[in-house]
């Protein structure tokens, strides 16, 4: 029997031809059929709903409680045990390409955390927690996280910020560079994954996933990024946490056109193939890599 993943459902929204509405682009919802049915016919204006808030603000938006009126599809989401969501806009320059939404869920047997870190360069030099969902991990780890900050290159969020690239820590034990090790291990969190987020407001954002053995982030995660010469895309790294989920790597080089990963990198628009979401990873208004999440 496969483990439940911390990310339970994904979807993305695209600007319409008039750039005045977000329309449904695609989604994978697993068992959340009510959420799927209520999503496929929706559209959002600027500031409307979770996707519209991310569009209007120009940066990622996290909801740690999927309740009305902030989340219009609350009854459907809660019926399927979805507890939090984050909307990630992708930009090329100041132009919105898409808004990707990741839905997470946990219970007493499935622990995990999702964090959104933020830096305003006009105010300080640290990343601080903008919002976080900690589920059943306990109050101590949440309190520590909300009172921790990171410089570029330090800790999991700081490494993703400093490198402007996804960072994976497979073991958050001592010596890993994870600054909250003792508290994380006490609540069963053992892996971490962080990605920089695209924004149009001049600030810096990093999304971090923290997972326990019983609750992998996703069935598998893959990352593709340009090589040092910016001549092609290569498979940077990947990991698979669920039995029977073979890691699908791409040997050789990928061009920036003519393949699915290259199209996502070039356009900033996500793609969904069966249970795998390919989404752009950005920094400010530039696409830096492509993240593949298989649920």
Kinemage of the C-alpha trace (Angstrom):
@kinemage 1
@onewidth
@group {chain A} dominant
@subgroup {mainchain}
@vectorlist {calphas} color= white
{ca unk a 1} P 0.000 0.000 0.000
{ca unk a 2} L 1.500 3.344 -1.022
{ca unk a 3} L 1.973 6.149 1.464
{ca unk a 4} L -0.072 9.311 1.303
{ca unk a 5} L 1.885 12.253 -0.017
{ca unk a 6} L 1.942 15.619 1.731
{ca unk a 7} L 1.070 17.366 -1.556
{ca unk a 8} L -2.346 15.866 -2.363
{ca unk a 9} L -3.531 17.858 -5.390
{ca unk a 10} L -2.186 20.378 -7.931
{ca unk a 11} L -3.709 22.776 -10.438
{ca unk a 12} L -2.747 25.760 -12.563
{ca unk a 13} L -4.539 28.825 -13.888
{ca unk a 14} L -3.775 30.840 -17.028
{ca unk a 15} L -4.530 34.455 -18.015
{ca unk a 16} L -7.249 34.697 -20.663
{ca unk a 17} L -6.786 36.469 -24.007
{ca unk a 18} L -7.756 39.832 -22.506
{ca unk a 19} L -5.461 39.413 -19.464
{ca unk a 20} L -8.442 40.183 -17.235
{ca unk a 21} L -9.300 36.705 -15.886
{ca unk a 22} L -7.558 33.537 -14.790
{ca unk a 23} L -8.990 30.442 -16.448
{ca unk a 24} L -8.539 26.800 -15.453
{ca unk a 25} L -5.500 25.338 -17.197
{ca unk a 26} L -5.362 21.848 -15.729
{ca unk a 27} L -5.133 19.884 -12.502
{ca unk a 28} L -4.591 16.550 -10.837
{ca unk a 29} L -6.769 15.967 -7.789
{ca unk a 30} L -6.371 12.292 -6.942
{ca unk a 31} L -9.362 11.269 -4.836
{ca unk a 32} L -10.577 14.862 -4.450
{ca unk a 33} L -13.260 14.574 -7.118
{ca unk a 34} L -15.527 17.217 -5.592
{ca unk a 35} L -12.711 19.746 -5.674
{ca unk a 36} L -11.954 18.836 -9.267
{ca unk a 37} L -15.588 19.227 -10.321
{ca unk a 38} L -15.885 22.623 -8.623
{ca unk a 39} L -12.643 23.908 -10.153
{ca unk a 40} L -12.852 23.099 -13.849
{ca unk a 41} L -15.551 25.689 -14.620
{ca unk a 42} L -14.223 28.513 -12.437
{ca unk a 43} L -12.381 31.689 -13.344
{ca unk a 44} L -10.828 34.364 -11.123
{ca unk a 45} L -10.331 38.090 -11.509
{ca unk a 46} L -7.479 40.009 -9.909
{ca unk a 47} L -7.700 39.622 -6.157
{ca unk a 48} L -10.442 36.980 -6.336
{ca unk a 49} L -9.899 33.674 -4.611
{ca unk a 50} L -6.490 32.213 -3.887
{ca unk a 51} L -5.190 32.295 -7.513
{ca unk a 52} L -6.441 35.849 -7.968
{ca unk a 53} L -4.747 37.003 -4.758
{ca unk a 54} L -1.390 35.678 -5.973
{ca unk a 55} L -1.898 37.406 -9.337
{ca unk a 56} L -2.877 40.732 -7.800
{ca unk a 57} L -0.131 40.797 -5.158
{ca unk a 58} L 2.600 39.638 -7.532
{ca unk a 59} L 3.952 37.062 -5.076
{ca unk a 60} L 3.127 33.636 -3.546
{ca unk a 61} L 0.152 33.457 -1.192
{ca unk a 62} L -0.403 30.715 1.395
{ca unk a 63} L -3.634 29.815 3.155
{ca unk a 64} L -3.193 27.670 6.263
{ca unk a 65} L -6.954 27.303 6.675
{ca unk a 66} L -9.083 26.584 3.623
{ca unk a 67} L -12.141 28.436 4.851
{ca unk a 68} L -14.738 30.724 3.307
{ca unk a 69} L -14.649 33.514 2.193
{ca unk a 70} L -10.913 33.527 1.400
{ca unk a 71} L -11.131 30.127 -0.257
{ca unk a 72} L -14.247 29.810 -2.429
{ca unk a 73} L -14.024 26.005 -2.758
{ca unk a 74} L -13.701 25.366 0.988
{ca unk a 75} L -16.448 22.704 1.382
{ca unk a 76} L -15.010 20.567 -1.423
{ca unk a 77} L -11.418 20.888 -0.160
{ca unk a 78} L -12.241 20.106 3.459
{ca unk a 79} L -14.367 17.124 2.440
{ca unk a 80} L -11.201 15.514 1.072
{ca unk a 81} L -8.930 16.340 4.022
{ca unk a 82} L -7.065 19.171 2.298
{ca unk a 83} L -5.837 21.500 5.003
{ca unk a 84} L -3.674 24.167 3.333
{ca unk a 85} L -2.728 25.542 -0.063
{ca unk a 86} L -0.164 27.814 -1.641
{ca unk a 87} L -0.568 29.746 -4.894
{ca unk a 88} L 2.631 30.362 -6.849
{ca unk a 89} L 2.544 32.926 -9.667
{ca unk a 90} L 5.137 32.596 -12.430
{ca unk a 91} L 6.365 35.658 -14.292
{ca unk a 92} L 8.540 36.528 -17.234
{ca unk a 93} L 9.549 40.053 -16.423
{ca unk a 94} L 6.364 41.644 -15.097
{ca unk a 95} L 4.054 39.516 -17.267
{ca unk a 96} L 2.076 36.836 -15.469
{ca unk a 97} L 2.403 33.443 -17.177
{ca unk a 98} L 0.387 31.268 -14.775
{ca unk a 99} L -0.600 30.637 -11.169
{ca unk a 100} L 0.108 27.155 -9.814
{ca unk a 101} L -1.719 25.957 -6.689
{ca unk a 102} L -0.447 23.122 -4.480
{ca unk a 103} L -2.856 21.573 -1.968
{ca unk a 104} L -1.500 19.811 1.115
{ca unk a 105} L -3.067 17.600 3.718
{ca unk a 106} L -2.126 15.676 6.838
{ca unk a 107} L -3.670 13.988 9.848
{ca unk a 108} L -2.443 12.415 13.072
{ca unk a 109} L -0.643 9.704 11.103
{ca unk a 110} L 0.703 11.911 8.308
{ca unk a 111} L 2.860 14.810 9.471
{ca unk a 112} L 4.436 17.509 7.373
{ca unk a 113} L 5.011 21.235 7.101
{ca unk a 114} L 5.037 23.832 4.362
{ca unk a 115} L 6.664 27.237 4.836
{ca unk a 116} L 6.791 30.461 2.847
{ca unk a 117} L 9.872 32.577 3.593
{ca unk a 118} L 10.252 36.221 2.609
{ca unk a 119} L 12.844 38.979 2.356
{ca unk a 120} L 12.247 42.646 1.590
{ca unk a 121} L 15.702 43.925 0.540
{ca unk a 122} L 14.771 47.484 1.486
{ca unk a 123} L 14.240 46.480 5.120
{ca unk a 124} L 16.754 43.747 6.077
{ca unk a 125} L 19.150 41.071 4.863
{ca unk a 126} L 17.349 38.039 6.344
{ca unk a 127} L 14.654 35.632 5.262
{ca unk a 128} L 11.830 35.520 7.789
{ca unk a 129} L 8.736 33.356 7.883
{ca unk a 130} L 5.821 34.940 6.049
{ca unk a 131} L 3.457 32.035 6.713
{ca unk a 132} L 3.661 28.364 7.581
{ca unk a 133} L 1.405 25.349 7.991
{ca unk a 134} L 2.650 22.830 10.566
{ca unk a 135} L -0.296 20.470 10.960
{ca unk a 136} L 0.339 17.794 13.567
{ca unk a 137} L 4.047 18.585 14.041
{ca unk a 138} L 3.369 20.335 17.349
{ca unk a 139} L 3.656 23.825 18.796
{ca unk a 140} L 7.368 23.742 19.654
{ca unk a 141} L 8.627 23.300 16.110
{ca unk a 142} L 6.181 25.928 14.828
{ca unk a 143} L 7.246 28.419 17.510
{ca unk a 144} L 10.924 27.891 16.708
{ca unk a 145} L 10.298 28.319 12.989
{ca unk a 146} L 8.332 31.533 13.435
{ca unk a 147} L 11.205 32.967 15.467
{ca unk a 148} L 14.047 31.934 13.140
{ca unk a 149} L 15.617 33.911 10.301
{ca unk a 150} L 18.142 32.966 7.638
{ca unk a 151} L 20.903 34.721 5.756
{ca unk a 152} L 21.504 33.844 2.116
{ca unk a 153} L 23.314 30.501 1.954
{ca unk a 154} L 22.429 29.322 5.480
{ca unk a 155} L 19.834 26.732 6.400
{ca unk a 156} L 17.454 25.146 3.930
{ca unk a 157} L 15.539 28.298 2.890
{ca unk a 158} L 18.740 30.365 2.837
{ca unk a 159} L 20.480 27.910 0.533
{ca unk a 160} L 17.642 28.046 -1.989
{ca unk a 161} L 17.656 31.840 -1.781
{ca unk a 162} L 21.417 32.148 -2.098
{ca unk a 163} L 21.732 29.714 -5.013
{ca unk a 164} L 18.467 30.796 -6.690
{ca unk a 165} L 17.881 27.082 -7.292
{ca unk a 166} L 15.985 24.192 -5.673
{ca unk a 167} L 17.751 22.545 -2.711
{ca unk a 168} L 17.077 19.064 -1.312
{ca unk a 169} L 18.224 17.835 2.100
{ca unk a 170} L 17.599 14.065 2.248
{ca unk a 171} L 18.519 13.719 5.921
{ca unk a 172} L 18.004 16.543 8.392
{ca unk a 173} L 20.254 14.941 10.983
{ca unk a 174} L 23.200 16.665 12.590
{ca unk a 175} L 25.750 17.953 10.135
{ca unk a 176} L 23.141 18.503 7.408
{ca unk a 177} L 23.165 22.293 7.674
{ca unk a 178} L 19.529 22.318 8.803
{ca unk a 179} L 19.422 24.798 11.683
{ca unk a 180} L 16.311 23.385 13.390
{ca unk a 181} L 17.525 19.792 13.499
{ca unk a 182} L 16.769 18.831 17.108
{ca unk a 183} L 13.232 20.178 17.056
{ca unk a 184} L 12.497 18.679 13.618
{ca unk a 185} L 13.677 15.195 14.548
{ca unk a 186} L 11.550 15.209 17.707
{ca unk a 187} L 8.383 15.575 15.614
{ca unk a 188} L 9.486 13.092 12.959
{ca unk a 189} L 10.533 15.497 10.209
{ca unk a 190} L 13.540 14.095 8.394
{ca unk a 191} L 13.636 15.562 4.845
{ca unk a 192} L 13.520 19.056 3.436
{ca unk a 193} L 13.084 20.570 0.012
{ca unk a 194} L 13.071 24.283 -0.859
{ca unk a 195} L 12.608 26.287 -4.057
{ca unk a 196} L 12.907 30.002 -4.840
{ca unk a 197} L 9.631 31.566 -5.988
{ca unk a 198} L 8.905 33.959 -8.819
{ca unk a 199} L 7.556 37.384 -7.902
{ca unk a 200} L 6.894 40.784 -9.450
{ca unk a 201} L 7.130 42.974 -6.343
{ca unk a 202} L 10.938 43.113 -6.007
{ca unk a 203} L 10.969 40.924 -2.885
{ca unk a 204} L 12.439 37.439 -2.455
{ca unk a 205} L 10.399 34.338 -1.602
{ca unk a 206} L 11.312 30.718 -0.855
{ca unk a 207} L 8.878 27.821 -0.448
{ca unk a 208} L 10.059 24.991 1.818
{ca unk a 209} L 8.547 21.528 2.281
{ca unk a 210} L 9.415 19.472 5.368
{ca unk a 211} L 8.314 15.846 5.386
{ca unk a 212} L 8.260 12.867 7.704
{ca unk a 213} L 8.952 9.238 6.843
{ca unk a 214} L 5.230 8.442 6.835
{ca unk a 215} L 4.399 11.399 4.590
{ca unk a 216} L 6.692 11.939 1.583
{ca unk a 217} L 6.478 15.339 -0.114
{ca unk a 218} L 5.451 13.647 -3.369
{ca unk a 219} L 5.917 10.223 -4.954
{ca unk a 220} L 8.927 11.632 -6.743
{ca unk a 221} L 10.539 15.005 -7.361
{ca unk a 222} L 12.754 15.947 -10.312
{ca unk a 223} L 14.552 19.177 -11.170
{ca unk a 224} L 15.975 20.350 -14.488
{ca unk a 225} L 18.140 23.452 -14.832
{ca unk a 226} L 20.381 25.090 -17.464
{ca unk a 227} L 23.987 23.953 -17.625
{ca unk a 228} L 26.834 26.338 -16.810
{ca unk a 229} L 26.967 27.604 -20.405
{ca unk a 230} L 23.183 28.133 -20.592
{ca unk a 231} L 23.193 25.990 -23.732
{ca unk a 232} L 20.750 23.267 -22.674
{ca unk a 233} L 18.770 21.850 -19.756
{ca unk a 234} L 20.083 18.984 -17.687
{ca unk a 235} L 18.602 16.843 -14.927
{ca unk a 236} L 19.985 18.463 -11.759
{ca unk a 237} L 18.695 15.946 -9.247
{ca unk a 238} L 15.697 13.877 -8.274
{ca unk a 239} L 14.471 11.651 -5.509
{ca unk a 240} L 11.765 9.038 -5.108
{ca unk a 241} L 10.272 8.200 -1.724
{ca unk a 242} L 7.402 5.833 -2.431
{ca unk a 243} L 7.800 2.138 -3.128
{ca unk a 244} L 7.100 1.337 -6.766
{ca unk a 245} L 7.807 4.893 -7.919
{ca unk a 246} L 10.908 4.527 -10.057
{ca unk a 247} L 12.904 7.707 -10.489
{ca unk a 248} L 12.495 8.935 -14.045
{ca unk a 249} L 15.655 10.772 -15.038
{ca unk a 250} L 16.478 12.238 -18.421
{ca unk a 251} L 19.907 11.107 -19.585
{ca unk a 252} L 21.563 13.431 -22.036
{ca unk a 253} L 20.715 17.019 -22.801
{ca unk a 254} L 17.363 18.701 -23.291
{ca unk a 255} L 16.951 21.656 -25.610
{ca unk a 256} L 14.924 24.703 -24.641
{ca unk a 257} L 12.336 23.796 -27.286
{ca unk a 258} L 10.784 20.639 -28.680
{ca unk a 259} L 10.234 18.854 -25.362
{ca unk a 260} L 7.922 19.285 -22.406
{ca unk a 261} L 10.519 20.388 -19.880
{ca unk a 262} L 12.018 22.899 -22.315
{ca unk a 263} L 8.587 24.321 -23.113
{ca unk a 264} L 7.872 24.954 -19.428
{ca unk a 265} L 11.267 26.597 -18.991
{ca unk a 266} L 10.876 28.795 -22.081
{ca unk a 267} L 7.252 29.855 -21.581
{ca unk a 268} L 6.863 29.881 -17.795
{ca unk a 269} L 3.611 27.910 -18.253
{ca unk a 270} L 3.156 24.624 -16.298
{ca unk a 271} L 2.269 21.309 -17.933
{ca unk a 272} L 0.416 18.360 -16.466
{ca unk a 273} L 1.057 14.855 -17.747
{ca unk a 274} L -0.991 12.211 -15.963
{ca unk a 275} L 0.087 12.550 -12.306
{ca unk a 276} L 3.188 14.675 -12.951
{ca unk a 277} L 3.142 18.455 -12.764
{ca unk a 278} L 5.974 20.285 -14.514
{ca unk a 279} L 6.166 23.813 -13.158
{ca unk a 280} L 8.592 26.712 -13.575
{ca unk a 281} L 10.826 27.677 -10.663
{ca unk a 282} L 11.658 31.359 -10.718
{ca unk a 283} L 13.480 34.148 -8.993
{ca unk a 284} L 11.842 37.541 -9.289
{ca unk a 285} L 10.674 37.575 -12.953
{ca unk a 286} L 13.043 34.988 -14.386
{ca unk a 287} L 12.599 31.217 -14.830
{ca unk a 288} L 15.594 29.437 -13.270
{ca unk a 289} L 14.609 25.745 -13.392
{ca unk a 290} L 11.740 23.298 -13.916
{ca unk a 291} L 10.328 21.282 -11.026
{ca unk a 292} L 8.538 17.992 -11.639
{ca unk a 293} L 6.178 16.690 -8.938
{ca unk a 294} L 4.659 13.225 -9.312
{ca unk a 295} L 1.776 12.567 -6.891
